[in-house]
Amino acid sequence: MAGRVLDVTSHTTLGYVEAAIRGGDWEDEGAGVLDVYTPKDAPERVVVEFEVDPTATDRVASHADEVRLSCEQARELRDALDEAIDSDGSGRPRRLSR
């Protein structure tokens, strides 16, 4: 990804994901990067960073988003992801079915 904000290394959690950027009446799709880590100076936190390839859209400036979770929030997210991938046989994850 040219002009990206996040560094992608061998330690990056997911160096390529399908992604989308949405506005009120538009959506652009492209590649993205998602990384999860614990900062050295804040071991009680888990940070999730996400960036969509800046060439995927010209609607927003190149940027990365960051979510800072407590360990408990990270566990809740882990549990939600586990639940989402535990299919009920319908072919769609239970938690994400709409």
Contacts in CASP RR format, 6 or more apart in sequence:
PFRMAT RR
TARGET T0000
AUTHOR 0000-0000-0000
METHOD contacts of the structure
MODEL  1
MAGRVLDVTSHTTLGYVEAAIRGGDWEDEGAGVLDVYTPKDAPERVVVEF
EVDPTATDRVASHADEVRLSCEQARELRDALDEAIDSDGSGRPRRLSR
1 8 0 8 1.000
1 31 0 8 1.000
1 32 0 8 1.000
1 33 0 8 1.000
1 51 0 8 1.000
1 53 0 8 1.000
1 54 0 8 1.000
1 55 0 8 1.000
2 54 0 8 1.000
2 55 0 8 1.000
3 54 0 8 1.000
3 62 0 8 1.000
4 33 0 8 1.000
4 51 0 8 1.000
4 53 0 8 1.000
4 54 0 8 1.000
4 62 0 8 1.000
4 64 0 8 1.000
5 51 0 8 1.000
5 62 0 8 1.000
5 63 0 8 1.000
5 64 0 8 1.000
6 12 0 8 1.000
6 33 0 8 1.000
6 35 0 8 1.000
6 49 0 8 1.000
6 51 0 8 1.000
6 64 0 8 1.000
8 15 0 8 1.000
8 33 0 8 1.000
12 33 0 8 1.000
12 35 0 8 1.000
13 34 0 8 1.000
13 35 0 8 1.000
13 36 0 8 1.000
13 37 0 8 1.000
14 33 0 8 1.000
14 34 0 8 1.000
14 35 0 8 1.000
15 32 0 8 1.000
15 33 0 8 1.000
15 34 0 8 1.000
15 35 0 8 1.000
16 31 0 8 1.000
16 32 0 8 1.000
16 33 0 8 1.000
17 31 0 8 1.000
17 32 0 8 1.000
17 33 0 8 1.000
17 34 0 8 1.000
18 29 0 8 1.000
18 30 0 8 1.000
18 31 0 8 1.000
18 32 0 8 1.000
19 29 0 8 1.000
19 30 0 8 1.000
19 31 0 8 1.000
19 32 0 8 1.000
19 50 0 8 1.000
19 52 0 8 1.000
19 53 0 8 1.000
19 56 0 8 1.000
20 27 0 8 1.000
20 28 0 8 1.000
20 29 0 8 1.000
20 30 0 8 1.000
20 52 0 8 1.000
21 27 0 8 1.000
21 28 0 8 1.000
21 52 0 8 1.000
21 56 0 8 1.000
21 57 0 8 1.000
21 59 0 8 1.000
21 60 0 8 1.000
23 59 0 8 1.000
26 59 0 8 1.000
28 56 0 8 1.000
28 57 0 8 1.000
28 59 0 8 1.000
29 56 0 8 1.000
30 52 0 8 1.000
30 53 0 8 1.000
30 56 0 8 1.000
31 52 0 8 1.000
31 53 0 8 1.000
31 56 0 8 1.000
32 50 0 8 1.000
32 51 0 8 1.000
32 52 0 8 1.000
32 53 0 8 1.000
33 49 0 8 1.000
33 50 0 8 1.000
33 51 0 8 1.000
34 48 0 8 1.000
34 49 0 8 1.000
34 50 0 8 1.000
35 48 0 8 1.000
35 49 0 8 1.000
35 50 0 8 1.000
36 46 0 8 1.000
36 47 0 8 1.000
36 48 0 8 1.000
36 49 0 8 1.000
37 46 0 8 1.000
37 47 0 8 1.000
37 49 0 8 1.000
38 45 0 8 1.000
38 46 0 8 1.000
38 47 0 8 1.000
39 45 0 8 1.000
39 47 0 8 1.000
44 70 0 8 1.000
44 71 0 8 1.000
45 68 0 8 1.000
45 69 0 8 1.000
45 70 0 8 1.000
45 71 0 8 1.000
46 68 0 8 1.000
46 69 0 8 1.000
46 70 0 8 1.000
46 71 0 8 1.000
46 73 0 8 1.000
46 74 0 8 1.000
47 66 0 8 1.000
47 67 0 8 1.000
47 68 0 8 1.000
47 69 0 8 1.000
48 66 0 8 1.000
48 67 0 8 1.000
48 69 0 8 1.000
48 77 0 8 1.000
49 64 0 8 1.000
49 65 0 8 1.000
49 66 0 8 1.000
50 64 0 8 1.000
50 65 0 8 1.000
50 66 0 8 1.000
50 67 0 8 1.000
51 63 0 8 1.000
51 64 0 8 1.000
51 65 0 8 1.000
54 61 0 8 1.000
54 62 0 8 1.000
69 77 0 8 1.000
80 95 0 8 1.000
83 93 0 8 1.000
83 94 0 8 1.000
83 95 0 8 1.000
84 93 0 8 1.000
84 94 0 8 1.000
84 95 0 8 1.000
84 96 0 8 1.000
85 93 0 8 1.000
86 93 0 8 1.000
86 94 0 8 1.000
87 93 0 8 1.000
87 94 0 8 1.000
88 94 0 8 1.000
90 97 0 8 1.000
END
